[in-house]
Amino acid sequence: MNSELIEQFLDHYWLTTGASQNTLSAYRSDLIIFSNWLNKSLIIADEKSIKSYFLFRQSNNLSASTQARILTCLRLFYRFQLSLKSVKNDPTAQLIHPKKPTKIPVFLNVEEVDKLLSIVNIKTVFGLRDRAMLELLYSCGLRVSELINLSYHNINLNNEYIKVQGKGNKERILPMGEIAINYLTKYENEARTLLLKKGQTDSYFLSNRGTSMTRQNFFYIIKAYALKAGINKKLSPHTLRHAFATHLVQRGADLRSVQLMLGHSDISTTQIYTHIQNVQLKTQHSKHHPRG
């Protein structure tokens, strides 16, 4: 019974929000674990039982961010059940999200970005592809899923913009920097046709098999270049997205514009980059001021 309720909710959530498979998988896992602990129908769970469940999970050192995700999942589930009149009350209505500590994301400074990009050997087909991907990632602040899912028709080199399908199937149009455009042009003219291997695909960035690049593949690629460049930071494709936003804020871009370019639905998510700047200023003050 519970498994049917869970899948019905997930189908509805996907159809109404276009949520990613990662989000759906996380919510499915959250609901299954809660259902197994509850050991009865999810429909009859009350506020007291949900509070007991969180106390049980907290005893296992569950992080605040994971607790917040679980509560969001349960809240969405019971609101859906309320809309179906399967329950009379939302048992999560009075529950409060745990306060998450401010976590500064890993990002690269301008010198490190230059170091990472310049280490790529653009004299090879794969190097030219990789440099084009890295330049576009940094130029537009894309999520890795947005980057690898780009189609040929999403990119307009003449008008210098790209169309991106973001979270919740929200489309946004982003300007590209001149350097990124130059490398994309070189990639199209000198590398993509060779990677295509006489095949047919609308995917813009291709693997060595002539098919679309996977996120796992690109993750390994960027890690390898970071190692080669001697960058001792925990690097991922998302690191360049953080660098994009941080460098814009540092150079005076207003937060609303950065929010639109990143595709954040809530500006509070974007405000972390202001926090990064404040931390850096404090570090510089402590380091260089005679009374710091």
SERO-4910 file (N, C-alpha, C, O; in steps of 0.05 Angstrom, whole numbers):
BEGIN
 pado doro    nc1    nc2    nc3   cac1   cac2   cac3    cc1    cc2    cc3    oc1    oc2    oc3
  Met    A     17    -24      0      0      0      0     17     25      0     13     44    -16
  Asn    A     37     26     18     54     49     20     70     54     -6     74     77    -14
  Ser    A     79     32    -18     95     35    -43     78     48    -65     88     64    -81
  Glu    A     52     41    -66     34     53    -86     30     83    -80     30    100    -98
  Leu    A     27     90    -55     24    118    -47     49    135    -55     47    157    -64
  Ile    A     72    122    -50     98    136    -56    101    141    -86    107    163    -94
  Glu    A     96    120   -102     99    123   -131     78    142   -143     84    157   -161
  Gln    A     54    142   -132     33    161   -141     42    190   -136     39    207   -153
  Phe    A     53    194   -112     63    221   -105     86    229   -123     86    252   -133
  Leu    A    105    211   -128    128    218   -144    121    224   -173    132    242   -186
  Asp    A    101    209   -183     92    214   -211     79    242   -213     85    257   -231
  His    A     63    248   -193     51    275   -192     72    297   -189     70    317   -203
  Tyr    A     91    292   -172    112    313   -167    128    317   -193    135    340   -199
  Trp    A    135    296   -207    151    298   -231    135    313   -253    146    330   -267
  Leu    A    109    306   -256     93    319   -277     88    348   -271     86    364   -290
  Thr    A     87    356   -246     81    384   -240    106    402   -237    104    426   -240
  Thr    A    129    389   -232    153    406   -227    175    400   -247    194    416   -250
  Gly    A    174    376   -260    197    369   -278    222    363   -262    244    368   -272
  Ala    A    219    354   -237    242    349   -219    261    329   -232    253    312   -248
  Ser    A    287    332   -225    308    314   -236    305    286   -225    292    282   -204
  Gln    A    317    267   -239    316    239   -229    331    236   -203    324    219   -187
  Asn    A    352    253   -198    366    252   -173    348    260   -150    348    247   -129
  Thr    A    332    281   -154    313    290   -133    292    268   -128    286    262   -105
  Leu    A    280    257   -149    260    236   -147    271    212   -132    257    200   -116
  Ser    A    296    205   -139    308    182   -126    312    186    -96    308    169    -80
  Ala    A    321    211    -89    325    218    -61    299    218    -46    298    207    -23
  Tyr    A    278    229    -57    252    229    -44    240    201    -41    228    195    -21
  Arg    A    244    184    -61    235    157    -60    249    142    -36    236    129    -21
  Ser    A    275    146    -34    290    134    -13    281    144     15    277    128     33
  Asp    A    276    170     17    267    183     42    241    171     51    237    164     74
  Leu    A    222    168     32    196    159     39    196    129     45    181    120     63
  Ile    A    212    113     31    214     85     37    226     80     65    216     63     80
  Ile    A    247     94     72    259     91     98    240     99    120    238     85    140
  Phe    A    226    121    116    206    130    136    183    110    138    174    103    160
  Ser    A    174     99    116    153     79    115    161     54    130    145     43    146
  Asn    A    185     45    126    195     21    140    197     25    170    191      8    186
  Trp    A    206     49    178    208     55    206    180     57    219    176     47    241
  Leu    A    162     70    204    135     74    214    120     47    217    105     43    237
  Asn    A    125     29    198    113      2    199     83      2    199     70    -16    211
  Lys    A     71     22    187     42     23    183     36     42    160     55     54    149
  Ser    A     12     46    153      5     62    130     14     91    134     11    103    156
  Leu    A     26    103    114     35    131    115     12    150    120     15    172    131
  Ile    A    -12    141    111    -36    158    114    -43    164    143    -53    186    149
  Ile    A    -37    146    161    -45    150    189    -22    161    206    -25    163    231
  Ala    A      0    169    194     22    181    210     13    208    221     -1    223    207
  Asp    A     20    215    245     13    241    257     39    256    264     61    246    260
  Glu    A     35    281    274     58    298    280     76    285    300    101    287    298
  Lys    A     65    272    320     81    260    341     99    238    330    122    236    337
  Ser    A     88    221    312    104    199    301    127    210    283    149    199    282
  Ile    A    121    232    268    142    244    251    164    257    268    187    255    261
  Lys    A    156    270    290    176    281    309    193    258    320    218    261    323
  Ser    A    181    236    327    196    213    338    215    202    317    237    194    324
  Tyr    A    207    202    292    224    192    270    249    210    268    271    200    264
  Phe    A    245    236    269    268    254    267    287    252    291    311    254    288
  Leu    A    276    247    315    293    241    338    310    216    334    333    215    341
  Phe    A    297    196    322    310    171    316    333    175    296    355    165    299
  Arg    A    327    191    275    348    196    254    370    214    265    394    210    258
  Gln    A    363    233    283    384    250    294    403    235    312    427    242    314
  Ser    A    393    214    324    411    197    341    432    183    325    452    173    335
  Asn    A    427    182    298    447    170    280    464    191    266    475    186    245
  Asn    A    465    215    279    482    237    268    474    246    240    492    251    223
  Leu    A    448    247    235    439    257    209    444    287    207    438    302    225
  Ser    A    456    295    184    463    323    181    438    341    179    416    331    172
  Ala    A    441    366    185    418    385    184    407    387    155    383    390    151
  Ser    A    425    387    135    416    389    108    399    365     99    379    368     85
  Thr    A    407    341    108    392    317    102    365    317    116    345    309    105
  Gln    A    365    326    141    340    328    156    321    348    142    297    343    140
  Ala    A    332    370    132    316    390    118    303    378     93    280    383     86
  Arg    A    319    362     78    309    350     54    287    330     60    266    329     46
  Ile    A    290    314     81    270    295     89    244    309     96    222    300     89
  Leu    A    246    330    112    222    345    120    208    357     96    184    357     94
  Thr    A    224    368     77    212    379     52    197    357     37    175    361     28
  Cys    A    209    333     35    197    311     22    171    303     35    150    299     22
  Leu    A    171    300     62    147    292     76    125    313     74    102    307     71
  Arg    A    134    338     75    114    360     73    101    360     46     76    363     44
  Leu    A    116    356     24    105    354     -3     86    330     -5     65    331    -18
  Phe    A     94    307      7     78    283      5     51    287     19     30    280      8
  Tyr    A     52    299     43     26    301     58      9    324     47    -16    323     50
  Arg    A     21    344     35      4    364     21    -10    352     -3    -33    359     -9
  Phe    A      4    334    -16     -9    320    -39    -32    302    -29    -53    302    -41
  Gln    A    -27    288     -7    -48    271      5    -72    288     14    -95    280     12
  Leu    A    -66    312     24    -87    331     33   -104    340      9   -129    342     11
  Ser    A    -91    344    -14   -105    353    -38   -123    331    -48   -144    336    -61
  Leu    A   -116    305    -43   -132    282    -51   -153    276    -30   -170    258    -34
  Lys    A   -152    290     -7   -170    285     16   -165    257     28   -183    245     40
  Ser    A   -140    247     24   -133    221     36   -127    225     66   -129    206     82
  Val    A   -119    249     73   -115    256    102   -131    282    108   -137    298     90
  Lys    A   -138    285    133   -153    309    141   -135    332    149   -142    356    145
  Asn    A   -111    326    158    -92    347    167    -64    340    157    -57    317    152
  Asp    A    -48    361    153    -20    357    145     -3    354    171      0    373    185
  Pro    A      7    330    177     22    325    202     48    340    203     61    341    224
  Thr    A     57    351    181     83    366    180     79    396    183     99    411    184
  Ala    A     54    405    184     48    434    182     63    450    203     71    473    198
  Gln    A     65    440    228     77    455    250    107    449    254    119    461    272
  Leu    A    118    432    238    146    425    241    164    446    228    157    457    207
  Ile    A    187    451    240    205    472    231    230    460    219    241    440    230
  His    A    239    471    197    264    461    184    288    466    203    290    488    214
  Pro    A    305    446    206    329    451    223    347    472    210    349    473    185
  Lys    A    360    488    226    377    509    216    403    497    205    417    483    219
  Lys    A    408    502    180    432    492    167    455    511    170    452    535    165
  Pro    A    479    502    177    502    520    179    510    530    151    507    516    132
  Thr    A    519    555    151    527    567    125    552    552    115    573    552    129
  Lys    A    550    540     92    573    525     81    584    540     57    570    544     37
  Ile    A    609    548     59    622    562     37    630    542     16    646    523     21
  Pro    A    619    545     -9    627    526    -30    656    529    -39    667    550    -37
  Val    A    667    507    -49    694    508    -60    693    523    -87    676    517   -104
  Phe    A    710    542    -91    712    556   -116    741    563   -122    758    561   -104
  Leu    A    746    570   -147    773    577   -155    776    607   -158    757    621   -166
  Asn    A    800    618   -151    804    646   -157    811    649   -186    814    629   -200
  Val    A    814    674   -196    818    679   -224    844    665   -234    845    653   -256
  Glu    A    865    666   -218    891    654   -225    888    624   -228    900    612   -246
  Glu    A    873    612   -210    869    583   -211    853    574   -235    858    554   -248
  Val    A    832    591   -242    817    585   -266    834    586   -291    833    568   -308
  Asp    A    851    607   -293    870    609   -315    889    585   -317    894    575   -338
  Lys    A    898    577   -294    916    554   -292    903    529   -302    914    513   -317
  Leu    A    878    524   -293    862    501   -301    858    501   -332    861    480   -345
  Leu    A    849    523   -343    843    525   -371    867    522   -389    867    509   -410
  Ser    A    889    534   -380    913    535   -397    928    508   -397    945    503   -414
  Ile    A    921    490   -379    934    464   -378    924    445   -400    937    425   -406
  Val    A    901    452   -411    888    435   -431    904    437   -458    909    459   -467
  Asn    A    910    415   -469    925    414   -495    905    417   -518    892    398   -526
  Ile    A    902    441   -529    882    447   -550    892    438   -578    878    442   -597
  Lys    A    915    425   -579    925    415   -605    913    387   -611    918    377   -633
  Thr    A    898    376   -592    885    350   -597    855    354   -599    844    375   -590
  Val    A    841    335   -611    812    337   -614    798    337   -587    780    354   -582
  Phe    A    807    319   -569    795    318   -543    801    343   -526    784    353   -511
  Gly    A    826    353   -529    833    377   -514    817    401   -523    809    417   -506
  Leu    A    812    403   -549    796    425   -559    767    423   -549    755    444   -542
  Arg    A    756    399   -548    730    395   -537    729    403   -507    711    417   -498
  Asp    A    749    393   -492    750    398   -464    752    428   -458    739    438   -439
  Arg    A    770    442   -473    773    470   -468    748    486   -474    741    504   -460
  Ala    A    733    478   -495    708    491   -502    687    486   -480    673    505   -473
  Met    A    686    462   -468    668    456   -447    674    472   -422    656    484   -409
  Leu    A    700    473   -415    708    488   -391    704    518   -394    695    531   -375
  Glu    A    710    528   -417    706    557   -422    676    564   -420    669    585   -409
  Leu    A    659    547   -432    630    553   -431    619    550   -403    602    566   -394
  Leu    A    629    531   -388    621    527   -360    627    551   -343    610    561   -328
  Tyr    A    651    562   -347    660    585   -332    647    611   -342    641    629   -327
  Ser    A    643    613   -368    632    637   -380    603    641   -372    593    664   -370
  Cys    A    588    619   -369    559    621   -365    549    610   -338    526    614   -331
  Gly    A    567    598   -322    559    588   -296    539    565   -297    521    564   -281
  Leu    A    542    548   -317    522    526   -321    525    505   -300    546    500   -289
  Arg    A    503    491   -294    504    466   -280    515    445   -299    512    448   -323
  Val    A    528    424   -289    540    404   -306    518    390   -323    523    384   -347
  Ser    A    495    386   -312    473    373   -327    464    391   -350    458    381   -372
  Glu    A    464    417   -346    457    436   -367    478    436   -389    471    439   -413
  Leu    A    503    433   -381    525    433   -401    523    409   -419    524    411   -443
  Ile    A    521    385   -407    522    361   -423    497    356   -438    497    341   -458
  Asn    A    475    369   -430    449    365   -444    445    386   -467    424    386   -479
  Leu    A    465    403   -471    462    423   -492    459    409   -520    474    391   -526
  Ser    A    440    419   -535    437    410   -563    448    430   -582    454    453   -574
  Tyr    A    452    422   -606    464    440   -627    448    465   -630    459    487   -633
  His    A    421    462   -628    404    486   -633    402    504   -609    390    526   -610
  Asn    A    414    496   -586    414    513   -562    435    535   -564    434    555   -549
  Ile    A    454    532   -582    477    550   -583    476    567   -608    475    557   -630
  Asn    A    477    594   -604    476    612   -626    502    629   -625    503    649   -611
  Leu    A    522    620   -640    548    634   -639    547    662   -652    561    680   -643
  Asn    A    530    665   -672    528    691   -685    517    712   -667    526    735   -667
  Asn    A    496    705   -653    483    724   -634    494    723   -606    486    738   -589
  Glu    A    513    705   -602    528    703   -577    512    697   -552    515    709   -531
  Tyr    A    493    678   -555    478    669   -532    472    639   -533    475    627   -554
  Ile    A    465    628   -510    457    600   -509    430    598   -494    424    614   -477
  Lys    A    414    578   -502    389    572   -487    395    548   -470    406    528   -478
  Val    A    387    551   -445    392    529   -425    366    520   -413    349    536   -405
  Gln    A    363    493   -411    340    482   -398    348    474   -370    363    455   -366
  Gly    A    339    490   -350    348    487   -323    329    469   -306    314    454   -317
  Lys    A    331    472   -280    314    456   -262    285    463   -266    278    486   -271
  Gly    A    268    443   -264    239    448   -268    232    455   -296    212    468   -301
  Asn    A    250    448   -315    246    454   -344    244    484   -349    232    492   -369
  Lys    A    256    500   -332    255    529   -336    278    536   -356    301    529   -352
  Glu    A    270    551   -376    290    559   -397    301    586   -390    286    604   -382
  Arg    A    327    590   -394    338    616   -392    358    621   -414    370    602   -424
  Ile    A    361    646   -422    379    653   -444    403    668   -432    399    687   -417
  Leu    A    427    658   -438    451    669   -426    470    680   -447    474    668   -468
  Pro    A    483    703   -441    504    713   -459    529    697   -456    535    686   -434
  Met    A    545    695   -477    571    681   -476    594    701   -479    591    721   -493
  Gly    A    615    696   -465    639    712   -468    653    708   -494    649    687   -507
  Glu    A    669    727   -502    683    725   -528    702    702   -529    704    688   -550
  Ile    A    716    696   -507    735    674   -507    721    647   -510    729    630   -525
  Ala    A    698    644   -496    682    620   -499    673    616   -527    674    594   -538
  Ile    A    663    638   -540    654    636   -567    676    627   -586    671    611   -604
  Asn    A    700    638   -582    723    630   -599    729    600   -597    734    587   -617
  Tyr    A    728    590   -572    734    561   -569    712    543   -579    717    521   -589
  Leu    A    687    552   -576    664    537   -587    666    536   -617    660    515   -629
  Thr    A    673    558   -629    676    559   -658    698    540   -668    694    525   -687
  Lys    A    720    540   -654    742    521   -660    733    492   -656    740    475   -672
  Tyr    A    719    487   -635    709    460   -630    690    451   -652    693    428   -662
  Glu    A    672    468   -660    653    461   -682    668    456   -708    663    436   -722
  Asn    A    688    473   -714    701    471   -740    723    449   -741    728    438   -763
  Glu    A    736    444   -719    759    427   -719    757    400   -704    773    382   -708
  Ala    A    736    398   -687    736    374   -670    709    359   -670    709    334   -671
  Arg    A    687    373   -670    661    359   -667    656    339   -690    646    317   -685
  Thr    A    662    347   -714    657    329   -737    673    304   -735    663    282   -741
  Leu    A    697    306   -725    715    282   -721    704    264   -699    705    240   -701
  Leu    A    693    277   -678    682    261   -656    656    248   -664    649    226   -654
  Leu    A    642    260   -683    616    250   -692    619    223   -706    601    206   -706
  Lys    A    642    220   -720    648    194   -733    626    186   -753    618    162   -754
  Lys    A    617    205   -769    596    200   -789    569    192   -777    551    183   -792
  Gly    A    567    194   -751    541    188   -739    522    213   -739    529    233   -752
  Gln    A    499    211   -726    480    233   -725    470    236   -696    459    217   -685
  Thr    A    475    259   -685    464    266   -659    462    296   -656    479    310   -667
  Asp    A    442    305   -641    439    334   -637    455    343   -613    457    367   -608
  Ser    A    465    324   -597    481    332   -574    505    348   -582    519    341   -602
  Tyr    A    511    369   -567    532    387   -576    560    377   -569    578    376   -585
  Phe    A    563    369   -543    589    359   -535    589    328   -535    572    315   -524
  Leu    A    609    317   -549    609    288   -555    632    274   -541    653    285   -536
  Ser    A    627    249   -534    647    232   -522    665    220   -545    660    225   -568
  Asn    A    684    204   -537    701    191   -557    686    170   -573    697    160   -593
  Arg    A    662    163   -565    646    144   -580    627    158   -600    612    145   -614
  Gly    A    627    184   -600    609    199   -617    582    203   -606    563    211   -620
  Thr    A    578    196   -581    552    200   -567    555    223   -547    577    234   -543
  Ser    A    533    231   -535    533    254   -517    551    248   -492    553    225   -482
  Met    A    564    269   -483    581    267   -459    564    261   -435    542    272   -432
  Thr    A    574    244   -416    560    239   -391    572    256   -369    595    265   -371
  Arg    A    556    261   -348    566    277   -326    589    263   -312    608    277   -302
  Gln    A    588    237   -310    610    222   -297    636    225   -313    658    229   -302
  Asn    A    634    224   -339    656    227   -357    669    255   -353    694    257   -351
  Phe    A    652    275   -353    663    302   -350    674    307   -323    694    323   -320
  Phe    A    663    295   -303    673    297   -275    702    287   -274    720    300   -263
  Tyr    A    707    264   -287    734    253   -287    753    270   -303    777    273   -296
  Ile    A    743    282   -324    760    299   -341    769    324   -326    793    330   -326
  Ile    A    751    337   -312    759    361   -297    777    355   -274    795    371   -267
  Lys    A    773    332   -261    790    323   -239    819    318   -249    838    326   -235
  Ala    A    821    306   -272    847    300   -284    862    326   -290    886    327   -285
  Tyr    A    848    346   -301    861    371   -308    869    386   -282    890    399   -282
  Ala    A    853    385   -262    860    398   -236    885    386   -224    902    400   -214
  Leu    A    887    359   -226    911    345   -215    935    353   -231    957    358   -220
  Lys    A    932    354   -258    954    362   -275    963    391   -271    987    397   -273
  Ala    A    944    408   -264    950    436   -260    960    442   -232    968    464   -226
  Gly    A    960    421   -215    969    425   -188    951    441   -170    960    454   -151
  Ile    A    925    439   -175    905    453   -159    896    434   -137    882    414   -142
  Asn    A    903    440   -112    897    423    -89    871    430    -76    871    437    -52
  Lys    A    850    428    -90    823    434    -79    805    411    -89    809    398   -109
  Lys    A    784    406    -73    764    386    -80    747    397   -103    728    412    -99
  Leu    A    755    389   -127    744    401   -151    722    384   -164    724    360   -164
  Ser    A    702    398   -175    681    385   -191    672    405   -212    680    428   -210
  Pro    A    656    397   -231    646    417   -250    631    440   -237    631    462   -248
  His    A    618    434   -214    604    455   -200    622    477   -189    614    500   -184
  Thr    A    648    470   -186    667    490   -175    670    514   -194    672    537   -185
  Leu    A    669    509   -221    670    531   -240    645    547   -240    646    571   -246
  Arg    A    622    535   -234    597    551   -230    600    570   -207    592    593   -208
  His    A    611    560   -185    616    577   -161    636    599   -168    632    622   -160
  Ala    A    657    593   -184    676    613   -191    663    634   -208    669    658   -204
  Phe    A    647    626   -227    632    645   -244    617    665   -228    619    689   -232
  Ala    A    601    655   -209    584    673   -192    601    690   -174    595    714   -170
  Thr    A    621    678   -161    638    693   -142    653    716   -156    654    738   -145
  His    A    664    710   -179    679    731   -194    661    753   -204    670    776   -205
  Leu    A    636    747   -211    617    768   -219    611    786   -195    611    811   -198
  Val    A    605    774   -172    599    790   -148    623    807   -139    620    830   -132
  Gln    A    646    795   -141    671    810   -133    675    834   -151    687    854   -142
  Arg    A    666    833   -175    671    855   -194    646    873   -197    645    889   -215
  Gly    A    628    871   -178    606    890   -176    580    883   -189    562    900   -190
  Ala    A    576    858   -199    551    850   -210    529    850   -188    535    841   -166
  Asp    A    505    860   -195    484    859   -175    473    831   -171    473    815   -190
  Leu    A    464    825   -147    457    798   -140    433    788   -156    432    764   -163
  Arg    A    415    805   -163    391    797   -179    400    786   -206    389    766   -216
  Ser    A    419    800   -219    429    791   -245    443    764   -243    439    746   -260
  Val    A    459    761   -222    472    735   -218    452    713   -213    455    691   -223
  Gln    A    431    719   -198    410    699   -193    397    690   -219    393    666   -223
  Leu    A    391    709   -236    378    702   -262    397    685   -279    388    666   -292
  Met    A    423    692   -279    442    677   -296    446    649   -285    450    630   -301
  Leu    A    445    645   -259    449    619   -247    424    602   -248    425    578   -247
  Gly    A    401    616   -252    375    601   -252    365    593   -225    351    574   -222
  His    A    373    609   -204    363    604   -177    335    614   -175    329    636   -184
  Ser    A    317    598   -163    289    607   -160    287    627   -136    268    643   -135
  Asp    A    305    625   -117    304    642    -93    331    656    -90    352    644    -92
  Ile    A    330    683    -87    354    699    -85    371    692    -60    395    697    -59
  Ser    A    358    680    -40    373    673    -16    394    652    -22    415    651     -9
  Thr    A    390    636    -43    410    616    -52    434    630    -63    457    621    -60
  Thr    A    429    652    -77    451    667    -90    467    684    -70    490    690    -75
  Gln    A    455    690    -47    468    707    -28    494    695    -16    510    709     -3
  Ile    A    498    669    -19    522    656     -9    547    669    -21    568    669     -9
  Tyr    A    544    679    -46    567    691    -60    575    718    -48    598    726    -50
  Thr    A    556    732    -37    562    756    -22    576    749      4    595    762     12
  His    A    568    727     16    581    717     41    610    709     35    628    715     51
  Ile    A    615    697     12    642    689      5    659    714      3    682    715     13
  Gln    A    648    735    -10    663    760    -13    670    772     14    692    782     18
  Asn    A    650    772     32    655    783     59    676    768     74    693    780     88
  Val    A    676    742     72    697    725     85    724    732     74    744    733     88
  Gln    A    726    735     47    751    742     34    762    769     43    785    773     49
  Leu    A    744    789     45    751    815     54    762    815     83    782    828     89
  Lys    A    748    799     99    757    796    127    785    784    129    801    792    145
  Thr    A    789    763    112    815    750    111    837    769    103    859    770    115
  Gln    A    832    785     82    851    805     72    857    826     93    880    835     96
  His    A    836    835    108    839    855    129    857    844    151    876    858    160
  Ser    A    851    820    160    867    807    181    896    803    173    914    805    190
  Lys    A    900    797    148    927    791    138    944    816    134    968    816    139
  His    A    932    838    124    947    861    115    945    886    132    962    903    131
  His    A    923    888    148    920    912    164    938    911    189    940    890    201
  Pro    A    952    933    196    971    932    219    957    925    245    970    915    263
  Arg    A    931    930    247    916    923    271    895    902    265    875    900    279
  Gly    A    900    887    244    880    866    237    882    842    256    867    823    252
***
